[in-house]
Amino acid sequence: MKNIKRSSFALNLIRFRKQKGLSQDDLAKTTGLSSRMIAYYETQSINPPLGKIKIIAEALKVNISDLIDENKTNNDIMNLDPRILKIAMMIKDLDRTDKESIYNIIKSLHKKQHQEMPK
């Protein structure tokens, strides 16, 4: 697979789509654009039409400037599994005590996973 250099627009589109827990198909249905067009915008498009950017921004509930701003890209978020983002959205709705329980469980699992193996 060849290495693709994506535009800031493409990187932001991917990030916001994943933050919302949407697949390319989900976004296509919301915008009325084809899944193929969404995939193209995420991989090859350099200068998509402003009208299409506006449609996508409205569907993602972000400003147009959020999609085209070079400073908005974040590779860590882009590479997250969409299931993690969906779970984060569910955690957001829990009460404080339940959130703390989940945080403690995750911290404990992370610590256990990253402890040095005995030599």
Residue, then its C-alpha position, 0 to 999 in steps of 0.5 A: m500500500k502506498n504512503i498517502k500524503r493527506s491534506s489538512f482538510a482530509l486529516n481534519l475530516i477523518r478526525f472529526r468523523k471518528q470523534k463523532g463515531l461515524s463511518q464513511d458510510d454514516l457520514a455519506k448518508t448524513t450528507g447525501l454524498s456518496s461513500r466513495m466521495i467521502a473516501y476520496y475527500e479523506t485520501q486524495s482531494i486537495n481542494p474540495p468544493l466549498g459547497k461540499i465542505k459546508i455540507i460536511a461541516e454541517a453534518l459533523k456540527v463543526n465550523i468550516s474553518d475547523l475542517i480546513d485549518e492546518n493547526k487542527t490536525n491530530n494524528d493520535i486522535m485520527n488513529l483511534d479505533p472508532r469503538i474507543l470514541k463511542i465508548a468515550m461518548m458513553i462515559k461522558d454521560l455517566d455520573r461522576t462516581d461511575k466515571e471515576s470507577i472506569y478511570n481507575i479500572i483503565k489506569s490499573l489495566h494500563k499499569k498492568q500492561h506496561q509493567e516491566m517483565p521480570k528478567 
